[in-house]
Every structure is written in C-alpha cells, then in structure tokens.
C-alpha cells in the first residue's frame, strides 16, 4: 500500500488499477486499511 498525499481519489483508483498496488490518499487511507484487514463492519 502506498499513500500519495496530494492525489485525489480518482487518481489513486486509476493508479491502483494501472500498477496492481493499492494506492491511497489521506482521505481514503483508513477505509482501505480496514478493508484490506477485513475490519469493515
């Protein structure tokens, strides 16, 4: 997982698809970590 501080959610989604690596920003970082660890409720 890579956190890009100045990328918007659309950009991180596109980069995730392109690179095969989960790329997030500060706005969706916690949600993606929870999702990855299956901590969603």
ZADO-1210 file (C-alpha; in nm, 4 decimals, padded with zeros to 6 digits):
<atoms>
<atom x="00.0000" y="00.0000" z="00.0000" code="UNK" pos="1"/>
<atom x="00.1277" y="00.3427" z="-00.0941" code="UNK" pos="2"/>
<atom x="-00.0091" y="00.6733" z="00.0356" code="UNK" pos="3"/>
<atom x="00.0083" y="00.9683" z="-00.2018" code="UNK" pos="4"/>
<atom x="-00.0526" y="01.2873" z="-00.0108" code="UNK" pos="5"/>
<atom x="-00.1626" y="01.5083" z="-00.2994" code="UNK" pos="6"/>
<atom x="-00.3622" y="01.2701" z="-00.5197" code="UNK" pos="7"/>
<atom x="-00.7389" y="01.2671" z="-00.5361" code="UNK" pos="8"/>
<atom x="-00.9500" y="00.9533" z="-00.5016" code="UNK" pos="9"/>
<atom x="-00.9962" y="00.9160" z="-00.8793" code="UNK" pos="10"/>
<atom x="-00.6203" y="00.9300" z="-00.9369" code="UNK" pos="11"/>
<atom x="-00.5462" y="00.6745" z="-00.6666" code="UNK" pos="12"/>
<atom x="-00.8086" y="00.4393" z="-00.8104" code="UNK" pos="13"/>
<atom x="-00.6607" y="00.4727" z="-01.1592" code="UNK" pos="14"/>
<atom x="-00.3066" y="00.4165" z="-01.0311" code="UNK" pos="15"/>
<atom x="-00.4171" y="00.1132" z="-00.8287" code="UNK" pos="16"/>
<atom x="-00.5616" y="-00.0412" z="-01.1446" code="UNK" pos="17"/>
<atom x="-00.2581" y="00.0502" z="-01.3534" code="UNK" pos="18"/>
<atom x="00.0111" y="-00.0612" z="-01.1082" code="UNK" pos="19"/>
<atom x="-00.1527" y="-00.3531" z="-00.9280" code="UNK" pos="20"/>
<atom x="-00.0619" y="-00.1918" z="-00.5957" code="UNK" pos="21"/>
<atom x="-00.3133" y="-00.0373" z="-00.3570" code="UNK" pos="22"/>
<atom x="-00.2577" y="00.3367" z="-00.3745" code="UNK" pos="23"/>
<atom x="-00.4495" y="00.5625" z="-00.1379" code="UNK" pos="24"/>
<atom x="-00.4664" y="00.9223" z="-00.0236" code="UNK" pos="25"/>
<atom x="-00.5227" y="01.0647" z="00.3252" code="UNK" pos="26"/>
<atom x="-00.8996" y="01.0762" z="00.2630" code="UNK" pos="27"/>
<atom x="-00.9398" y="00.7027" z="00.1991" code="UNK" pos="28"/>
<atom x="-00.6359" y="00.5571" z="00.3761" code="UNK" pos="29"/>
<atom x="-00.8099" y="00.4336" z="00.6920" code="UNK" pos="30"/>
<atom x="-01.1018" y="00.2835" z="00.4982" code="UNK" pos="31"/>
<atom x="-00.8670" y="00.0921" z="00.2655" code="UNK" pos="32"/>
<atom x="-00.6608" y="-00.0389" z="00.5579" code="UNK" pos="33"/>
<atom x="-00.9780" y="-00.1630" z="00.7286" code="UNK" pos="34"/>
<atom x="-01.0939" y="-00.3213" z="00.4035" code="UNK" pos="35"/>
<atom x="-00.7579" y="-00.4914" z="00.3494" code="UNK" pos="36"/>
<atom x="-00.7586" y="-00.6307" z="00.7035" code="UNK" pos="37"/>
<atom x="-01.1266" y="-00.7312" z="00.6784" code="UNK" pos="38"/>
<atom x="-01.2218" y="-00.4954" z="00.9618" code="UNK" pos="39"/>
<atom x="-01.5239" y="-00.3467" z="00.7833" code="UNK" pos="40"/>
<atom x="-01.8362" y="-00.3500" z="00.9932" code="UNK" pos="41"/>
</atoms>
